[in-house]
């Protein structure tokens, strides 16, 4: 099943949280967003609050990750 990536932004006072949500449709995305709002205890911000957009910086973490007998391992 193909899913769409949605972004949910939260202003928790001291920082902004950006959560990625994978959902099959808009209804599922809204449900997951509501679950996050209850978990974080903060309302999801509309992108209107960010008129200049976001700058996401891609960084590389040294090392590799592999799936081993005990689960995911960082090397």
C-alpha positions as CSV (number, residue, x, y, z in Angstrom):
1,X,0.0,0.0,0.0
2,X,1.3,3.4,-1.0
3,X,1.4,6.0,1.8
4,X,1.9,9.8,1.6
5,X,4.3,11.7,3.9
6,X,2.7,14.4,6.0
7,X,4.5,16.9,8.3
8,X,3.0,17.9,11.6
9,X,4.6,20.9,13.4
10,X,4.2,21.6,17.1
11,X,5.3,24.7,19.1
12,X,6.0,23.4,22.6
13,X,7.2,26.7,24.0
14,X,10.9,26.2,24.1
15,X,11.3,24.6,20.7
16,X,9.5,23.5,17.6
17,X,8.9,19.8,16.9
18,X,8.5,18.5,13.4
19,X,7.0,15.0,13.1
20,X,6.7,12.9,9.9
21,X,3.5,11.0,9.5
22,X,3.0,8.3,6.9
23,X,-0.7,7.9,6.0
24,X,-2.8,6.3,3.3
25,X,-5.2,9.3,3.1
26,X,-6.0,12.6,4.7
27,X,-8.4,11.0,7.3
28,X,-5.6,8.7,8.6
29,X,-3.2,11.7,8.7
30,X,-5.7,13.7,10.7
31,X,-6.2,10.8,13.1
32,X,-2.4,10.4,13.6
33,X,-2.0,14.1,14.1
34,X,-4.7,14.1,16.8
35,X,-2.9,11.2,18.5
36,X,0.3,13.2,18.5
37,X,-1.5,16.3,19.8
38,X,-2.7,14.3,22.8
39,X,0.7,12.6,23.3
40,X,2.7,15.9,23.1
41,X,-0.1,17.9,24.8
42,X,0.3,20.7,22.3
43,X,-1.8,21.7,19.3
44,X,-0.5,21.1,15.8
45,X,0.5,24.4,14.1
46,X,-0.9,25.2,10.7
47,X,1.8,26.1,8.1
48,X,0.4,29.6,8.0
49,X,2.4,30.2,11.2
50,X,5.6,29.7,9.2
51,X,5.2,32.1,6.2
52,X,8.9,31.8,5.3
53,X,8.8,28.0,5.4
54,X,11.3,25.6,6.9
55,X,15.0,25.0,6.4
56,X,15.8,21.3,6.9
57,X,19.4,20.5,7.1
58,X,20.6,17.1,6.0
59,X,23.5,15.8,8.0
60,X,25.5,12.6,8.0
61,X,26.1,10.6,11.1
62,X,29.3,8.6,10.9
63,X,29.0,4.8,11.1
64,X,26.6,2.3,9.8
65,X,23.3,0.7,11.0
66,X,22.6,-3.0,10.4
67,X,19.9,-5.5,11.3
68,X,21.4,-8.2,13.4
69,X,20.0,-11.1,15.5
70,X,19.3,-8.7,18.4
71,X,17.6,-6.0,16.3
72,X,19.0,-2.8,14.9
73,X,22.6,-2.1,15.8
74,X,24.7,1.0,15.4
75,X,28.3,0.3,14.5
